[in-house]
Amino acid sequence: MQIVGVEVPGGSPVLTATLGHGQDPHQLVWEGGYRVVRPLSATGTVHDLTVTLQVAAHHRPITPRGPQRTRTTLRADEQTAPPVIRQRLAAYGIVVSDRGILATEFSPRTAVPGMWGLPGGGIDPGENPATTVQREVFEETGQTIDVVQFLDIQSDHWIGHSPAGVVEDFHAVRLIYAAHCTHPVDPVVHDVGGTTASSQWVAANRLREVDWINGSRALLGKHAGGVLRGWRTRLLTQPRRP
């Protein structure tokens, strides 16, 4: 995945870099002399994905850190061979409707069964990330959505078992989008037997009651308020039905 930094939307790049295995995109930009102001776009498919970020020079001392700190979910006696190295590009949605925010429960095939996250998943060949969010949301929750904004980019790095049981040195790169669901229905998981056990709409005033994984909790703390305000604005500006 290519990271491109511009100081103004539509401006010439001031930074271009390939995101290596285990690298955090925000740290990569920082070590290039800039800080991320906001994401602008994600274009291309999984094989030629380019993420453009608005950046600003930080004028601070730079200390290269290398790859992200790697955590492990394995016991000491489980790692008997070098893990398979895998970088996974994925897209997720903070999906809102008049029923709240959409959440998905992790199945026993994952390392965090019973906990909750945002709907989404890996970008398939030939897909752009926004299309991935629409497909994954329908597969995991049965909802049809409109993707409205590229919000954030998040990275995580660990060693553990894949859903297939393979030990992987896994670098998760997640593109996060805001999405609206105009006609919400009772959630249903169509992708039965996968990593999603169930799904639900969570009222905005109940978000803290849900057992979110850390990454989703952080994203909701940062973006949920803005996405909900955008939804309410949309409702106010939509023509009223006769």
N, C-alpha and C positions, 0 to 999 in steps of 0.2 A: 504494500500500500504506500502511495506517495502522499506526503504531507507538503502542502504549499501554503506559505504565509504571505499575506498582502496587508499593507497598512491601511488601505481604504478599499471598500468593495469595488471590484472591477479594476483595481490597480495592478501594476506590474509586480510580480513576485519578488520578495526580498529574502525569501528562504524557500529552499526546495530540498527535501530529504526523503529517503526511503525508511520506513519504519521497520527496524530489524526485530528479530525474535526477542521477546522479553522487554522491549523498550516501551517506555511510557511516552505517548505523544506530547503531553504537556512538558515533560522533562526534555524531550528532544528539541522542542521549540525553545525552551529556556537556554539550553546549551548552545543554541544558535544565536543567542543574544536578544531574544524576544520573549514576551509573555503572550498567552492566548487571551484575546479580548472576547471573541465569540466565534463559534463555528458559522461558516457561510454556506457551504455546499458539499455534497458528496456525489461525485459523478463517476460513470463507468460501472463495470461489473466486478465480480470478485477477483478476476484475473488482472484488471487494469484500473483498480479503484483509486481515485484521487480525492482527497479531502482538503478543501480550501478553508483556511482559518484567517480571521482578521487578527493581526498581531500588532504589538507595540514594543519598541525597544525598551529594555528594562535598565540598562546602564549599571548593572550589578556585576560583581565578580562571578566568574563561572567556574564551577568545580564539576568536571565530568563524573557521573555516577555509574555509567554503564547500565546493564539491564536492571529492570525492577527487581526488588527483593523477591526471592522465590520462597513461597511457603509450601509445605507438604501436607497431604492428608494421609500419608502412608505410615504404618508402623515401621519401626527400625528393621524388622525381619522381613518386610514385604518387598523391599527394593533389592532384587538379586541381579538385575541386568540394567544396562543403560536405558532410560525411558525413551519412548518415541517422541521426537520433537514435533510439535504441531502448533501453528498459529492459525486461529480461527477468527475470521471476520464475520461479524453478526450485526443485526439491527433489531432494535427494540422500540416499543412505543409506550409513552405515557398517554393512555387513551381515556378520554373523559366523555361523559354523557350526562343527561339529567339524573342518572342513577349513581353517579360517582366516578370512581377511577377503577379501571380493570386490573385485576390481579390473577396470577396463575400459581397454583400449588405444585411444588416439585414432587416428582414421583420417587418410589424406591430405587429407580435406576440411577438416581443422582446421589451425590455425596451429602445432600441436604434435604432428605425427604421430609415432607410436612411443613417446610418453610415456604414463603411466598416471594414471588418476584414479578417483574413486568413481562408481558407477553412479547415474544420475539424469538429469534433463533438465527442459525447460520444462513449466510447469503449463498443461494444456489448459483451454479454456473449460468451466465446469461441474465441474471437479475440485477437490477439496481437496488440499493438499500431500501428505498421507500416502498418498492414493490414487495420486498421481503417482509416488511412490517405488515402490510396488508394481508399477505398470504398466511404468515404465521399467526396473526391475530384470529383469522377465520379458523385455521386448523386447531388452535388451542382454546378458542372461546366461542366460536360461531358468530362473531360480530363482523359486520361490514363497516369499514371506517374510511375516513378521509384523512390522509396524512397532510399536515399543515405547516410543519416547521422542523428543520434540523436543529436540535437543541444542544447536543453535547457529544463528546467522545470520551470513552472510559476504557481503561485497560487493567487487566489482572493477570497474574503469573503464578502458576503453582504446578506441583508434581502430584499426580494422583491417578486414580482409575477412571477411564472413560466409561460411558454407559455400557460399552461392549466388554468392559473388564480389562482393557489394555492399559498398561501404565504409561502415562504421557507426561512429558514436560510441556505443559499447556499454556499458551499465551492467548488469552481472550481479549479481542479488540471489539468494543461494542459502540455502535453508532446509535444515538438516542434521538427519537423523534417525538414531537407532539402530534396527537391525532384526535379527531372528533368522531363520535358515533351518534349520528342523528336519530337513528331508530334502534335503540338498544333492545335486546331480547335476553331471555334467561340464558346464561352461559352454558355451553355444552362443549365438551372436548371431542373433536372429530378425529384427531390423531391419537387413537387409542393405543396403549402399549408403549408410548414414547416417554419423554421426560416430564410431561405434564399430567398430573393426577386429576386435577379439577381446576375450576376457575370461578371467579365471583366478581360482582360489582361491589366496591367498598365506598360507602358514603364518605364525603370529604371530612366530616367531623369524626370519623372512626379510623382514620389512617394509622394513628398511633397504637391502635388495638391489635393490628395485624403483625404477625411474626415474620417481618421482611428479612431477606438476606441483607447483608451490610451494604452492598453496592446499590440495591434498589432503594433502601432507606435513604442513602445519601442523595441519590438522584431526586427522589420525591421531596426531600427537604430543600433541595436547591431549586427545583423547577415546578413542583405541583401547584403552588400558588399562582404562578404566571400562566400555566396552561389552563387552570380553572377560570382565571379572569378572561382569557382569550375566548373560552367557551361561552361565558356569560355575555361577553360583548357580541359574539356571533348571534346569540339568541335575540338580543335587543335590536340588532340591525337587520335580521331576517324579516322579509315581508310576512305579515300575518295571514294565515289561511282564512278564507271566507267561512 
